[in-house]
Amino acid sequence: MSKTATFLLIGVFFLAGCNFSETQEPASLQMASEANLSADVNPVTSANQRAQNTSNQDAITSSRANAITTAVAKAEPAIVSITVTELQRGYTRDFDSFFFRFFERPIAREVQSMGSGFIISSDGLIVTNEHVASKQAKTIMVTLTNGESYEAELLGADEFADLSLLKIKDDTKEFPFVNFADSDQVMVGEWAIAMGNPFGLFADGQPTVTVGVVSGTNRDFRPDPQEPRVYMDMIQTDAAINRGNSGGPLLNSEGEVIGVNTFIFTGGTSSGFVGLGFAIPSDRVQKIIGQLKDSGTVSLDFDPGMEFTQMTNQLVYQYGLPPVAGLFVTSVNKDGPAYESGIMPGDIITRIGEERVTSEMHAWALMREFEEGDTMVLRLFREGAEYEAEMTLRKRVAGR
């Protein structure tokens, strides 16, 4: 065969191969084409496929839900941010050129602070800490998670228990609210969910959620003689609590309030949260706010039947008393529990229960931990010796 014929034959086969590649589709392209054709001619199949995809996505979303997300969704609408404006008084120093000296001039200025709270009734009752909203508040504004803001009034505040009760000034609406759980049933190790407004982050309309466990119960923080607040039977949690969380709820996994987030303990190692947060138990909260709702104040369940005042140097010099720190009993009601237990005017009370007392405020704070029917043990100093008295607490007999 001549070279020319050979080249012609190769050229024919090359062109034939090109023609084949142009006219034959790969299997994958053919399948795609058939699928497209099928979709065009069978819209029911396409709709079923979309429905299946949606169902799969819903299943994935629902698998992310758990007890915590359910509890948060249940309680979230009742969480509020609280902005309090107080009038603080102080002094400023003015220079007087005539006398060439400084004079202090009293001034007053408005100071804003923020905290958290939660609604406990459809008519807009709100619970928070007393150190968030106190009697010094000039204005109180609350913001709900839906962005609505309302002015609130202070119905009552109790410094000893560190609790305040507010009321939204709007009687035309019904508000979402949360329910209390029985704090006596709280279990160490169960989920604990803290919600509130740390560092003012509530501005976006959503409360911050932190999750931990109940780390302990019945934690007592002995009152400081110079500090009126009493924190007893507190719930400890490792759910993060920071500045601004005060007054917000501590929830269980059912979205019920087991406590009011109040303070953190840093042990002097930090100014921020280190895993030790404490909440006032719900049973105590309900007891306190019940009295605040009824009368605006909190009173003892019993009448001790005596009056006392703090021991001072003036009393020591005036009456020749021994220099003993405590409470000087000034009068005793003969029909009261103190008289029945042997307490007399002139006695010096040095201890209430296991706690040494040094001021009236401290004494009343300690007495708040007792109820009618309890037995209170007091340590007394009389004529150079110590005595112990057991006082059964009861209300004063009517008419006596």
ABEGO torsion letter per residue (X at the ends): XBAAAAAAAAAAAAAAAAAAAAABBBAAAAAAAAAAAAAAABAAAAAAAAAAAAAAAAAAAAAABBAAAAAAAAAAAABBBBBBBBBBBBBBBBBBAAAGBBBBBBBBBBBBBBBBBBBABAAGBBBBBAAABBAABABBBBBBAAGBBBBBBBABBBAAAGBBBBBBBBAABBBBBBBBBBAAABBBGBBBBBBEBBGGAAAAGBBBBBBBBBABBGBBBBBBAABABBBBGBBBBABBBBBGABGBBBBBAAGBBABBBABBBAGGABABBAGBBBBBBAAAAAAAAAAAAAAGBBBBABBAGBBBBBBBAAAAAAAGBBBBBEBBBABBBAABAAAAAGBBBGBBBABBEABBBABAAAAAAAAAABBBGBBBBBBBBBGGBBBBBBBBBBBBBBGX
